[in-house]
Amino acid sequence: MNIPASAVFTDFMRTFLLLLLTFAGFSLNAQPLSDSVQVQKASWRTRQIKKRVVWKETHFDNLFGSKQNINLIVVKNRRSTPVISFASAGDSLKPTSWFGKKFNATVALNGTFFDVKNGGSVDLIKVDGHLMDTTRLSEKGLVEHQQAAIVIHKNRVQIVYGGNKPGWDRQLPADNVMTTGPLLLKDGQPHPLQKNAFNDNRHPRTCLCLGPRKQLIMATVDGRNANAQGMNLHELTSLMRWLGCRDAINLDGGGSTTLWISSVGEGSNGVVNYPSDSKQWIHTGERPVSNVMIIR
């Protein structure tokens, strides 16, 4: 039996269209990459700004269901250079960039919580053996950001958890201590977080973690802007885990979140994230702070 060529062509086209629609269906129904895979496969813009100091930056259009802009400083947590330390302005408030320039730093990152009206840290700060500020107790005793600390001993950074016993941080023997929090990760596991607006709502965030291969990671997450919504602390904890962190701790965030790098191009000094107090997507508009972490 002879089959007309037109019928063969029609059957071929029908089969082709069915296959095309099938593959289109798979494409339409394909699930987006999970948040963890997005972080692991992210394309980071990376620059080495000093020997053993790397700056990484990336933007997500849909991480945790929102836009996110993240900056990282990655440095080896070792006893030799670069030098990692704290700096305090005492009862004054100064922009993070001021600290960076004053202390001839390569990197300056906003530190722990402070008195916005009167200056001075509300959490303990000890710099090179000098007690700059002590932890101020509230009526409820120690609050969540006063129950852990960043400790620097012989240029090695550790994150310690002290709990809610008043005075625990003054007993730490190290010469450089910054009480802050809440603690996010301990030995690779999420630390329990209280249920409150500070923890559960999205804000700009600043974080420090002990990462893989003896790395120290400083992170800023921008927020309060259409280009970056910020994270709650549960999301920030997940981000730190996906980056391979073992221990992680929150620092003062919100409008204070600022990352300054000494050389971002042609020897210029600059803030590389987007501080939210300006209410614009620009690098200016730093909030003056009481203390910072610096890398020299």
C-alpha positions in Angstrom: 0.0 0.0 0.0 1.3 3.4 -1.0 1.0 6.1 1.7 0.8 9.6 0.4 3.9 11.7 1.1 1.7 14.4 2.6 0.3 12.0 5.2 3.9 11.0 6.2 4.8 14.6 6.6 1.7 15.3 8.6 2.4 12.4 11.0 6.0 13.6 11.3 4.9 17.1 12.2 2.3 15.8 14.7 5.0 13.7 16.4 7.5 16.6 16.4 4.9 19.0 17.9 4.0 16.5 20.6 7.7 16.1 21.5 8.1 19.9 21.5 5.1 20.4 23.8 6.4 17.6 26.1 9.8 19.3 26.5 8.1 22.7 26.9 6.0 21.2 29.7 9.1 19.9 31.4 10.6 23.4 31.2 7.5 25.1 32.4 7.2 22.7 35.4 10.9 22.7 36.3 11.5 23.8 39.8 13.9 26.7 40.5 17.2 25.9 42.2 17.0 25.6 46.0 18.4 28.4 48.1 21.3 26.2 49.2 22.2 25.3 45.7 22.0 28.9 44.6 24.5 29.9 47.3 26.8 27.0 46.4 26.7 27.8 42.7 26.7 31.6 43.0 29.0 33.6 40.7 31.0 35.8 43.1 32.9 38.8 41.9 36.2 38.3 43.6 39.2 40.6 44.2 42.3 40.1 46.2 42.8 43.4 48.1 45.8 42.3 50.1 47.9 39.2 50.5 45.6 36.6 52.2 42.6 39.1 52.1 39.9 38.5 49.5 36.7 40.5 48.9 33.7 38.7 47.3 30.4 40.2 46.2 27.3 38.8 44.7 23.6 39.6 44.1 20.6 37.2 44.1 17.3 38.0 42.4 15.5 35.3 44.4 17.1 34.0 47.6 14.7 33.2 50.4 12.1 34.5 48.0 13.7 38.0 47.9 16.5 40.1 46.4 19.7 39.9 48.3 23.1 41.6 48.1 26.0 40.1 49.9 29.6 41.1 50.5 32.2 38.8 52.1 35.8 39.4 53.3 37.7 36.0 53.5 41.0 35.8 55.3 43.0 33.0 56.8 42.5 32.7 60.6 46.2 32.4 61.5 48.7 33.8 63.9 50.7 35.7 61.4 49.6 38.6 59.2 47.2 40.1 58.4 46.5 41.5 61.8 42.8 41.3 63.0 41.7 43.6 65.9 39.0 45.7 67.4 38.8 49.5 67.6 36.6 51.7 69.8 35.8 55.4 69.7 34.9 55.5 73.4 31.9 57.7 74.0 32.1 59.1 70.5 30.4 57.9 67.4 32.3 57.8 64.1 31.6 56.3 60.7 33.2 53.0 59.9 35.3 54.6 57.2 36.8 57.0 59.9 38.1 54.0 61.8 39.5 52.5 58.7 41.5 55.6 57.8 42.5 56.4 61.4 44.0 52.9 62.0 45.4 52.5 58.5 43.3 49.5 58.0 42.8 47.4 54.9 39.2 46.5 56.0 36.9 48.0 58.5 33.5 46.4 59.5 31.0 47.8 61.9 31.1 46.0 65.3 28.7 45.4 68.2 25.7 47.2 69.6 26.0 50.7 71.0 24.1 53.7 72.5 22.9 55.6 69.5 22.2 58.8 71.6 25.0 59.0 74.0 27.7 56.9 72.4 29.7 54.0 73.9 29.1 50.3 73.4 26.3 48.6 75.4 28.3 45.4 75.1 31.8 44.7 76.5 34.8 45.8 74.4 38.4 45.1 75.4 41.2 46.2 73.1 44.8 45.1 73.7 44.0 44.6 77.3 42.2 47.9 77.8 38.6 47.6 78.9 36.8 50.2 76.8 33.2 49.4 77.7 31.4 46.9 79.8 28.1 45.1 79.2 25.2 47.2 80.3 22.4 45.1 81.9 18.8 45.7 81.2 15.9 45.1 83.6 15.7 41.6 82.1 19.4 40.9 82.7 21.6 39.9 79.8 19.8 40.2 76.5 20.5 37.8 73.6 23.3 39.8 72.0 25.2 39.9 75.3 25.5 36.1 75.6 28.4 35.4 73.2 31.6 37.0 72.1 34.4 37.3 69.5 37.8 36.7 71.1 41.1 37.4 69.5 44.2 35.7 71.1 47.6 35.8 69.4 45.8 37.0 66.2 43.5 33.9 66.1 39.8 34.5 66.2 37.4 32.4 68.3 33.6 32.6 68.9 32.6 31.7 72.5 29.2 31.3 74.1 28.9 32.5 77.7 25.2 32.2 78.4 23.1 34.5 80.6 25.2 34.7 83.7 26.1 38.4 84.3 29.9 39.1 84.2 30.9 36.0 82.2 32.5 38.1 79.5 34.7 40.1 82.0 36.2 36.8 83.1 37.6 36.0 79.6 41.4 36.2 79.8 42.1 37.3 76.2 43.3 40.8 75.6 40.8 41.4 72.8 37.1 40.7 73.4 33.9 41.9 71.7 30.6 40.8 73.2 27.9 40.5 70.6 25.3 38.2 69.2 23.0 36.4 69.0 25.1 33.3 68.4 24.0 31.7 65.1 26.1 28.5 64.7 28.0 26.4 67.2 30.0 23.4 65.9 28.0 23.5 62.7 24.6 23.4 64.3 22.1 26.3 64.5 22.0 27.9 67.9 18.4 28.3 69.4 17.1 31.9 68.7 14.4 33.6 70.7 11.2 34.5 68.9 11.1 38.3 68.6 11.0 41.0 65.9 14.8 41.5 65.9 15.4 37.9 65.0 12.4 37.2 62.9 12.1 40.3 60.7 14.4 41.1 57.7 17.0 43.7 58.2 20.5 44.5 56.9 22.9 42.2 58.7 26.5 42.0 59.7 28.0 38.6 60.6 31.3 36.9 61.4 32.0 33.2 61.0 34.7 30.6 61.2 34.6 29.0 57.8 36.2 26.0 56.0 39.9 25.5 55.6 40.6 27.7 58.7 39.1 30.7 57.0 37.6 33.7 58.8 34.6 35.2 56.9 33.1 38.7 57.6 29.8 39.2 55.9 27.4 42.0 55.2 23.8 41.6 53.9 22.2 44.7 52.5 18.5 45.5 53.2 15.6 47.9 53.5 15.7 48.6 49.8 14.0 47.3 46.7 17.3 45.9 45.5 17.9 44.0 48.7 15.4 43.1 51.3 17.8 41.8 54.0 17.5 38.7 56.1 16.1 37.5 59.3 18.5 35.7 61.6 17.2 32.2 60.6 18.0 33.0 57.0 21.4 34.4 57.9 22.1 31.2 59.9 21.3 29.2 56.8 23.5 31.4 54.6 26.4 30.9 56.9 25.9 27.1 57.0 25.8 27.0 53.2 29.1 28.9 53.1 30.6 26.1 55.1 30.8 27.9 58.5 31.3 26.0 61.7 30.7 28.8 64.2 28.9 32.1 63.3 27.8 35.1 65.3 25.7 38.2 64.5 27.0 41.7 64.9 25.1 45.0 65.1 23.2 45.3 61.8 20.5 47.5 60.5 21.6 51.0 59.5 25.0 50.3 61.0 25.9 47.6 58.5 28.9 48.9 56.7 31.9 47.3 55.0 34.8 49.6 54.1 37.8 48.6 52.1 41.0 50.7 51.8 41.4 50.2 48.1 38.5 49.5 45.8 40.1 51.0 42.6 43.0 53.4 41.8 43.9 53.7 45.5 40.5 55.1 46.6 38.9 54.4 49.9 35.4 53.3 49.9 32.3 51.7 51.4 31.5 48.7 49.2 28.0 47.7 50.5 24.9 49.9 50.5 24.2 51.3 54.0 20.4 51.7 54.5 20.3 55.0 56.3 20.6 56.9 53.0 17.3 55.3 51.9 19.0 55.1 48.4 21.0 52.4 46.6 24.3 54.3 47.1 27.4 53.6 49.0 27.2 56.8 51.1 25.1 57.5 54.1 27.1 55.6 56.8 25.7 55.6 60.3 28.3 56.6 62.9 29.1 53.7 65.2 31.0 53.1 68.5 33.3 50.3 67.5 34.5 48.2 64.6 36.6 45.2 63.6 39.6 45.9 61.4 42.1 44.0 59.3 45.5 45.6 58.8 
